[in-house]
Amino acid sequence: MGENIFKKELDRETVFRDKDAISPHFIPKELPFREKQINEITKNLAPALKGKKPNNLFLYGKTGSGKTVVTKHVTGELMDYAKKNKEGVKCFYVNCRNHNSKYKVMIKAVKEAFPEENFLGYSAGFIHDKLIEFINEGKQLVMVLDEIDKVKDLDELIYSLSRSNDEVNKGGLSLIGISNNLMFKDRLDPRTKSSLCEEEMVFPPYNAEELRAILKQRVELAFKKGTVEETAINLTAAFAAQESGDARTAVMLLQRAGEFADSKGVSIVGEKEVEESKKKVEEEVIFNMISTLPEQQQLVLKAIADLSLHSKGIRRITGREEFGVLYSGEIYDRYKDFAKNYNLNVVSSRWYRQYINELEMYGLIVTTSSGKGIKGQTRLIKLGFDAKKISNAIEKELER
C-alpha cells in the first residue's frame, strides 16, 4: 500500500503557522481600536461582582465592527475574575440566529444553568421557573443575545426576561443585546421598551489603517514569518475598507489568500493571491450578510431578486430599455405578497423605505431617482448580485 493520504496532506508545505488565528471566530487577547468600547462594557458589568444588577446593554454596528468579539472578550474576563474570587456571576451566550424563538433561547439558557439535566419536552412555564430558580441562588446572570433581532417573538422574550427580576429574591438578570440594525428596537411594543431601562452603544466601522493594523496582528499569530507580503496586507485592508470597514471580511480574505497560496504550492502570499480570493470571499460575505437581516428585510430583498429574475426591466419614454431595473412600487407589492405567503405582518411603506435605504447601505442594491424619460417621480432599484443565488439563500433562511 502507498503512503496514507492524510499523512501526505499533513506533510504538505503551508504558509500557516496557526490557521485558527486567522479565523473570523478567533478572539485575540488584544483588541486594538476598541479600548473605549471595552472600558464602557466593563464599567457596566462591574456591579455584578458586588452582587448588584448591571444595566441592560444594547450594542449596534455593522457586521465586522467588533461587537461580538469585544463582548466575548469582556464577559470572558468577567467570568475569569468571578471564578478566581468565587463570585456568583454567570454569563450565558446565545446566538439567536440558531436559537430564534423565546422557547429556544430559554432552553439554551437553562441547559447552561443545569448542564446535568434534560429539559426536552418541558413547557415554557417550567423552563422559565427553572431559570428563576437558578438566579435565586444569588447569581448575577448576564445573558448575551447575539443577533437578537432574529428572534421571531422578540417582544415576548425581552419582556419575560426583563420582568424576571420582579420574581427573584436575590440575584438578578441582565441582558446584552447585539444587533447589526440600529432601528430594530423601534419595532418593539412600548410596554416591552419601557421594561428594559437599557443603555446603548454604537460600534463604528474600522478604517483602512485600523484594518491594516488588525491584519498585521493576525499575520504574526497565524502565518509563518515572511510568508505574507506587506502589499498583500495593504490590499486586503483597502478591499475591506471599501466594503464598509468590516474586520471579519478582512480576516476572511487573508485566510482565503493563504489557502490559495497553499493550493498552488507557493510559499508567499502576495497581491495576486488576495485578488484571486476576493470574489470567493465577496460571495461568502453577501450570504452571511443576508443571514443576519431581519425576516421582513429578507422578504424585501427576496421580492427584488424575484422580480429581477422575471422582469424585463423598464422602458423609458425615449424607448431605451434598462434591464434589471425595477420600480420601488412594484417591489413593495411583491413584498406584500411574500409577507402574506409566509404569514407575516406587512410593514408600512415608511418601514419599507427604511429597509430599502439599509439594503443600499449594505451594498446589496443600487437605487436612483427615475429622472427624465419616466412619467412621474419614483425610485428605481437594481440588485447588485446574482438574483438566483440571493433568492435561494433567502429561501433557506426563511425555512429555518
ZIWONOR-V532487 format. One record per helix or strand. SS is the DSSP state (hx for helix, st for strand). FROM is the first residue (numbers start at 0). TO is the last residue. If there is no record, write none. Layout:
SS | FROM | TO
SS | FROM | TO
//
This chain:
hx | 4 | 9
st | 15 | 15
hx | 18 | 21
hx | 34 | 49
st | 55 | 59
hx | 66 | 83
st | 88 | 94
hx | 101 | 112
hx | 123 | 134
st | 139 | 145
hx | 147 | 149
hx | 153 | 166
st | 171 | 178
hx | 183 | 186
hx | 189 | 193
st | 197 | 201
hx | 207 | 221
st | 222 | 222
st | 227 | 227
hx | 229 | 241
hx | 246 | 263
st | 268 | 268
hx | 270 | 291
hx | 294 | 309
st | 313 | 314
st | 320 | 321
st | 324 | 326
hx | 327 | 340
hx | 348 | 360
st | 364 | 368
st | 378 | 382
hx | 386 | 397
//
